């Protein structure tokens, strides 16, 4: 049945799916897995929808940068004798192992500093830099870097802590040039800096680095944000947050400094006071250029006037001088530099795609069919804290690989803009948790002591993270649990209770009445129409990345299968039971296909027991067919015998033990 009344969403011919990369100095906490699960579910859906070989889902460990250096230094102080590469490799292997336990199916999970991926990544970084130089968008600038006089050393980003200067920031940690929430600023703007080496206030010294002229990209980026704002699947909060970076440079000064400001205003570059409310605690002054604002900051600091700066686009740093990084070739007389961690981590997904395709024996240019074709699309799943980097910074970097006059819709063969899919914060017991904050998030592996991967996957599917901050409230970790159902298992109950129930019912009935052989009967138009609606609803919500709505559709559909059986089975003779069995199996086939991206192992086991052809039954090429057309020919419609009390979807042993205690 393909007489569709409503239009169906369009999907690309090929797709890349990426997720935020964990740092090389960390194991995975629940947030890493939660975000990656959404990418995995979407990638698995696309494989079913457009074909397995047309989708690349890759990610990896973000190995380089100051976080890994600082963690490694502290580890060595406690007696560790391995190299930094050994340290990062150990974390990478543990990350890969944990992702696998959560049934996350990467085509490849690589590491930017290890193996063949490292070699390809170094090539990709140099290629990017050369294209940006050819486009005239790379400049050499002197900037300030923190220096610890006591230790006679320049400090990397994580060896300096202070307060973020961005107005309204709630991060607990401001580092040298970015805070824990991803705000970017200049080192001289960091409030109350302290060296983590000596505990003393570090000095600022001038160094030279290469920068991408991001502040010159505003007109092109404004066209980009206008274009994505028209897409119905673009979260409104994403547009709002990115637009804040397009404001002219601003400084916020408390009104208690009004007299001091008035006394020195002639020393400041020309500005406009745009304070909206005279009763507000702070004044807002705005400048035409970033250079004017920075000069103003120097004047204010010299007169001990405290201030905070507003979000704006600043030159995007490309290189640095830390040793643990991708080597940068000599450019404009700058030697012995490495790529700054943020741009090279934005290039890493391309490196990983190329690494995967090479491992499959593909040609060197095969990656361009995925990244440089208008028939393809790159979907990137990330936390809202990284919107600045994957938003204006990455899109501008990609667009200017075209040359000096880039266009928003590149021709085939040029890097295309990506589809950003941000999620809001995943709180923990209603609080913000982070590895660098005072409230530490539970590690991902800990959850598997209490919950199954399938329960975890179902729970994160149902979270409306595209619009709201959502709190994780697991009873197993809650010091003040309520008597209500554990929120972590609520959505999983759709599988362990409702779906299991109808599967057992149909299997046992078929075994008892038809010797385990699926009876032949006609599938009704009503059942086919019901299936079609569920299929089209899931397709639409998957396209829009509204995963909580996908869960809602499945919840209603699977519960209705049970209701359908209960309603029709009473008083059914043999012929009616044949029809009921066939029509129920048709709905189970559709439910199983729609569930496949979410709980792959369980649904593949269901298909195996029914006798569905594994290569055909999950493909959307066949989703509107009857299940009879997809049965394997070697089984003769014989179900695999389901034993008494056997289930396809299981509760965790810990939960069963808790239930036993409660019933005693």
Beta strands, then each sheet from edge to edge (+ up, - down):
strand 1: 14-19
strand 2: 55-61
strand 3: 108-111
strand 4: 138-148
strand 5: 153-154
strand 6: 160-163
strand 7: 191-195
strand 8: 203-212
strand 9: 250-254
strand 10: 272-273
strand 11: 282-286
strand 12: 308-309
strand 13: 316-317
strand 14: 319-320
strand 15: 327-328
strand 16: 337-339
strand 17: 376-383
strand 18: 419-423
strand 19: 426-428
strand 20: 470-472
sheet 1: 3+ 2+ 1+ 17+ 18+
sheet 2: 5+ 4- 8+ 13-
sheet 3: 6+ 7-
sheet 4: 10+ 11- 9+ 12-
sheet 5: 14+ 16- 15+
sheet 6: 19+ 20+
end
